[in-house]
Amino acid sequence: MTTSRLSLLMLFAVLASTLTGCAAIGDIFKGGIWVGAIAVFLVVAIVWWLVSKMSGGSGSDGGTTGGTSA
């Protein structure tokens, strides 16, 4: 694949994602402020969960089981 075709493909990908984002924002405004607030909360929660999974945060405390030490 040549560089010009790759650039064109990337341009189309950016345009496609941008246009769907505009449609989603329009639907949120039609739904009202509470739909928007819930949608933003869900997106932030999903991003936070993904970042914590990627950083290796499994919620463990370093391998200790919380019992007494010997």
C-alpha positions, 0 to 999 in steps of 0.5 A: 500500500502506498503512502498516499493510499494510507493517508487517504485511508486515515483521512476517511477513518478520521472523517467517519469517526468524527461524523458519528461523534456528531450524531451521538452528540445530537442524540444526547441533546435530544435525550436531555441533560440526564441522558448526557450526564449518564452517558458521560459517567459511563464513558469515564467509568469505562475509560477508567476501568480500561486504564486500570486494567492496562496498568496492571491494577488488579486490586491486590495488595502485593500478594499478601492474604491478610492473615498473620505473619509467621 
